[in-house]
């Protein structure tokens, strides 16, 4: 299948040479060869055939909240899942089914309006339901695994399955059951009934705390590092011990408000952000004997070739 044939028949939107900076929270990233917005499962199948025939690299993009995209962009197909399934439905047995394309903020607004309690732990987490399911998103109040009942997956190259119970294998900020070629299309969550006023008040309090403690007025990916296990320290405390709060490379800065956030002050490059990440990791290992692991995901080329200087 040629690219022109795919564009003509594609059930959704398909852009060529589209800057990914327009589609990530960081507002950083060069162009993708193809950026696709499938609107149904047939469109996903079309993309799968195109990718197989052309032997193209691909990756799945939700809301772009947890990514650092290379300044060189991505040579291949980026599949953005923002239009595939935007449904939110109450099911029997105290379950709410959500499409993977639903923004977490939209889901929580619905919870407040309907008096659905139990998903407050997602308050303040950017991104989509699909991303939350994939990454086991969470806060100090809990993680996605605590409230998931089932997850529906579609293989980009054919087939679908529903995963539930003991098959929902999760670790800290990662899953152990989604195959490389599979895409989250929906999930069912366990909720309890409460008054709308109670749920709204809890969400408002949590969001106010986030605004007071996190630099939400600048583009970022949220938390950059996972909390290092067995150290007794959270990631922000490690960065603080290194004296790097407020440190800047180019137009990227370790936030003065929350030192596990690296913010884009305006016009930052992926290289700027990556330099700060490498600096934190190298110095934490050398000076403190602590190995920091990224929560942010890298997309594109040339990250390993980048260097930093103190």
C-alpha positions as CSV (number, residue, x, y, z in Angstrom):
1,X,0.0,0.0,0.0
2,X,1.3,3.4,-1.0
3,X,1.1,6.4,1.4
4,X,-1.2,8.2,-1.0
5,X,-3.5,5.1,-1.1
6,X,-3.5,5.0,2.7
7,X,-4.3,8.7,3.0
8,X,-7.3,8.3,0.5
9,X,-8.8,5.4,2.3
10,X,-7.9,6.0,5.9
11,X,-10.7,6.2,8.4
12,X,-9.4,9.0,10.5
13,X,-6.8,11.7,10.1
14,X,-3.3,11.1,8.7
15,X,-0.6,13.8,8.6
16,X,2.8,13.7,7.0
17,X,5.9,15.4,8.4
18,X,4.0,16.6,11.4
19,X,6.0,18.2,14.3
20,X,5.5,16.1,17.4
21,X,6.1,19.2,19.6
22,X,2.5,20.0,18.8
23,X,1.3,16.8,20.3
24,X,3.3,16.4,23.5
25,X,3.0,18.0,26.9
26,X,6.7,19.0,26.7
27,X,6.1,21.0,23.5
28,X,9.3,19.4,22.3
29,X,10.0,17.1,19.3
30,X,10.8,17.0,15.6
31,X,8.5,15.7,12.9
32,X,7.1,12.3,12.4
33,X,7.0,10.8,8.9
34,X,3.3,9.9,9.6
35,X,1.0,10.9,12.4
36,X,-2.2,8.9,12.4
37,X,-5.4,9.5,14.3
38,X,-7.5,6.3,13.8
39,X,-11.2,6.7,14.6
40,X,-12.1,3.0,14.7
41,X,-10.6,-0.5,14.7
42,X,-10.7,-0.8,11.0
43,X,-8.4,2.2,10.8
44,X,-6.0,0.5,13.2
45,X,-6.0,-2.5,10.9
46,X,-5.2,-0.3,7.9
47,X,-2.3,1.1,9.8
48,X,-1.1,-2.3,10.7
49,X,-1.0,-3.5,7.1
50,X,0.7,-0.3,6.0
51,X,3.4,-0.7,8.7
52,X,4.0,-4.4,7.9
53,X,4.2,-3.9,4.2
54,X,6.6,-1.0,4.5
55,X,8.4,-2.4,7.5
56,X,8.2,0.9,9.3
57,X,8.9,1.6,12.9
58,X,5.9,2.8,14.9
59,X,4.9,3.9,18.4
60,X,1.6,4.5,20.2
61,X,0.9,8.0,21.4
62,X,-1.8,8.9,23.9
63,X,-1.9,12.5,25.2
64,X,1.9,12.8,25.0
65,X,2.3,13.5,28.7
66,X,5.1,11.2,29.6
67,X,7.4,11.5,26.5
68,X,10.5,13.2,25.5
69,X,10.7,13.2,21.7
70,X,14.0,13.7,19.9
71,X,14.7,17.0,18.1
72,X,15.2,14.9,15.0
73,X,11.6,13.5,15.3
74,X,10.5,10.0,14.5
75,X,11.2,8.1,11.2
76,X,8.1,6.0,11.0
77,X,4.4,6.0,12.0
78,X,3.1,7.6,15.2
79,X,-0.4,6.3,16.1
80,X,-2.2,8.8,18.3
81,X,-5.1,7.3,20.2
82,X,-7.0,10.5,21.0
83,X,-10.1,9.7,18.7
84,X,-10.5,5.9,18.8
85,X,-12.9,5.5,21.8
86,X,-14.1,8.4,23.9
87,X,-16.9,6.5,25.7
88,X,-17.5,6.5,29.5
89,X,-20.3,4.1,30.5
90,X,-21.6,2.8,33.8
91,X,-21.8,-1.0,33.8
92,X,-23.3,-3.5,36.2
93,X,-21.5,-4.6,39.3
94,X,-20.1,-1.2,40.2
95,X,-17.9,-0.8,37.1
96,X,-17.2,2.1,34.8
97,X,-16.0,1.3,31.3
98,X,-13.8,4.0,29.6
99,X,-12.3,4.1,26.2
100,X,-8.5,4.4,26.1
101,X,-8.8,7.8,24.3
102,X,-10.5,9.4,27.3
103,X,-8.4,12.1,29.0
104,X,-8.0,11.4,32.7
105,X,-9.3,14.9,33.4
106,X,-12.5,14.1,31.5
107,X,-13.0,10.9,33.4
108,X,-12.6,12.6,36.7
109,X,-15.1,15.4,35.8
110,X,-17.6,12.6,35.0
111,X,-16.8,10.9,38.3
112,X,-17.6,14.2,40.1
113,X,-20.8,14.8,38.2
114,X,-22.1,11.2,38.7
115,X,-20.8,10.6,42.3
116,X,-18.4,7.8,41.3
117,X,-15.8,7.4,44.0
118,X,-12.6,5.4,43.9
119,X,-10.6,7.0,41.1
120,X,-9.5,10.0,43.1
121,X,-5.9,8.7,43.0
122,X,-5.8,9.8,39.4
123,X,-6.3,13.5,40.3
124,X,-3.5,15.6,38.8
125,X,-2.1,12.9,36.6
126,X,-2.0,14.1,33.0
127,X,-2.6,12.0,29.9
128,X,-5.2,9.4,28.9
129,X,-6.8,6.3,30.3
130,X,-4.8,4.2,27.9
131,X,-1.6,5.7,29.2
132,X,-2.7,5.2,32.8
133,X,-3.4,1.6,32.1
134,X,-0.2,1.0,30.3
135,X,2.1,2.7,32.8
136,X,0.2,1.8,36.0
137,X,-0.2,5.5,36.7
138,X,-0.7,6.5,40.3
139,X,-0.1,8.8,43.2
140,X,0.4,8.4,47.0
141,X,-3.3,7.5,47.1
142,X,-3.0,4.4,44.9
143,X,-2.2,3.0,41.5
144,X,-4.3,2.0,38.4
145,X,-3.9,-1.7,39.3
146,X,-5.8,-1.2,42.5
147,X,-9.0,-0.2,40.7
148,X,-8.8,-2.0,37.3
149,X,-11.3,-4.9,36.7
150,X,-10.4,-5.6,33.1
151,X,-8.5,-4.3,30.1
152,X,-9.3,-4.8,26.4
153,X,-6.4,-5.0,24.0
154,X,-6.2,-5.1,20.2
155,X,-3.2,-6.3,18.4
156,X,-2.1,-3.9,15.7
157,X,-1.5,-6.8,13.3
158,X,-4.7,-8.8,14.1
159,X,-6.6,-10.2,17.1
160,X,-8.0,-8.9,20.3
161,X,-8.3,-10.1,23.9
162,X,-9.7,-9.1,27.3
163,X,-7.4,-9.3,30.3
164,X,-8.7,-9.5,33.9
165,X,-8.0,-10.7,37.5
166,X,-4.6,-12.4,37.9
167,X,-3.6,-11.7,34.3
168,X,-3.4,-8.0,35.1
169,X,0.3,-8.2,36.1
170,X,1.6,-4.8,37.3
171,X,4.8,-3.5,38.8
172,X,5.7,0.1,39.8
173,X,5.0,2.3,36.8
174,X,4.9,-0.6,34.3
175,X,2.9,-3.6,33.2
176,X,3.8,-7.2,32.6
177,X,1.0,-8.3,30.4
178,X,0.6,-6.0,27.3
179,X,2.5,-7.3,24.3
180,X,4.7,-5.1,22.2
181,X,2.2,-5.1,19.3
182,X,-0.9,-4.6,21.5
183,X,-2.8,-1.4,22.1
184,X,-5.1,-0.6,25.0
185,X,-8.6,0.3,23.6
186,X,-10.7,0.3,26.8
187,X,-10.7,-0.5,30.5
188,X,-13.2,-1.2,33.2
189,X,-12.7,0.3,36.6
190,X,-14.1,-0.6,40.1
191,X,-16.0,2.3,41.6
192,X,-18.3,3.0,44.6
193,X,-21.2,5.3,44.8
194,X,-21.0,8.5,46.8
195,X,-22.5,12.0,46.7
196,X,-21.5,14.2,43.8
197,X,-20.6,16.9,46.2
198,X,-18.2,14.6,48.2
199,X,-16.4,13.4,45.1
200,X,-16.1,16.9,43.6
201,X,-14.7,18.3,46.9
202,X,-12.1,15.6,47.2
203,X,-11.0,16.1,43.6
204,X,-10.9,19.9,44.0
205,X,-8.7,19.5,47.2
206,X,-6.3,17.2,45.4
207,X,-6.0,19.4,42.4
208,X,-5.4,22.5,44.5
209,X,-2.6,20.7,46.3
210,X,-1.0,19.7,43.0
211,X,-1.2,23.3,41.8
212,X,0.5,24.5,45.0
213,X,3.3,22.0,44.9
214,X,4.0,21.3,41.2
215,X,5.1,23.7,38.4
216,X,2.0,23.2,36.3
217,X,2.4,26.5,34.6
218,X,5.3,25.3,32.4
219,X,5.4,22.5,29.8
220,X,6.8,19.3,31.3
221,X,6.4,15.5,31.4
222,X,5.5,15.5,35.1
223,X,7.8,13.3,37.3
224,X,11.0,12.5,35.4
225,X,12.4,9.8,37.7
226,X,10.8,6.9,39.5
227,X,11.3,6.9,43.3
228,X,14.4,4.7,43.9
229,X,13.6,1.6,45.8
230,X,15.4,0.7,49.0
231,X,17.0,4.1,49.5
232,X,14.5,5.7,51.9
233,X,14.4,8.7,49.5
234,X,12.0,10.0,47.0
235,X,13.4,11.0,43.6
236,X,13.0,14.8,44.3
237,X,15.0,14.4,47.6
238,X,17.9,12.8,45.7
239,X,18.0,15.7,43.2
240,X,17.9,18.1,46.1
241,X,20.8,16.4,47.9
242,X,22.8,16.9,44.7
243,X,22.1,20.7,44.9
244,X,20.5,20.7,41.4
245,X,17.1,22.3,42.2
246,X,16.8,25.2,39.7
247,X,19.8,24.0,37.6
248,X,19.4,25.0,34.0
249,X,20.7,23.7,30.6
250,X,19.6,25.9,27.7
251,X,15.9,26.6,28.2
252,X,15.3,23.5,30.3
253,X,15.3,23.7,34.1
254,X,15.0,21.4,37.1
255,X,12.0,23.1,38.6
256,X,12.6,25.3,41.6
257,X,9.1,24.3,42.8
258,X,9.5,20.5,42.5
259,X,12.9,19.0,41.7
260,X,11.7,15.8,40.1
261,X,10.2,17.9,37.3
262,X,12.2,19.3,34.4
263,X,10.3,22.2,32.8
264,X,10.5,23.8,29.4
265,X,11.0,27.5,30.0
266,X,10.3,28.2,26.4
267,X,12.1,26.9,23.3
268,X,13.9,24.1,25.2
269,X,15.2,21.2,23.1
270,X,15.2,17.5,23.8
271,X,18.9,17.8,24.1
272,X,18.5,20.4,26.9
273,X,16.2,18.1,28.9
274,X,18.2,15.0,28.2
275,X,21.4,16.7,29.5
276,X,19.7,17.5,32.8
277,X,18.5,13.9,33.1
278,X,21.9,12.5,32.4
279,X,23.5,14.9,34.9
280,X,21.1,13.8,37.7
281,X,21.7,10.1,37.0
282,X,25.4,10.3,36.7
283,X,25.9,12.4,39.8
284,X,23.4,10.4,41.9
285,X,25.3,7.3,41.1
286,X,28.8,8.8,41.6
287,X,28.1,10.9,44.7
288,X,25.3,9.1,46.5
289,X,25.4,5.5,45.2
290,X,21.8,5.8,44.1
291,X,20.6,4.7,40.7
292,X,17.9,6.9,39.3
293,X,15.6,5.3,36.7
294,X,13.5,7.4,34.3
295,X,9.8,7.5,34.3
296,X,9.8,9.6,31.2
297,X,10.0,7.6,27.9
298,X,12.3,8.5,25.0
299,X,11.1,8.5,21.4
300,X,13.3,9.0,18.4
301,X,17.0,8.9,17.6
302,X,20.3,10.2,18.9
303,X,19.6,10.4,22.7
304,X,22.5,8.1,23.4
305,X,24.9,10.3,21.4
306,X,24.0,13.4,23.5
307,X,26.4,14.5,26.2
308,X,26.3,16.9,29.1
309,X,28.8,19.0,30.9
310,X,28.7,20.2,34.5
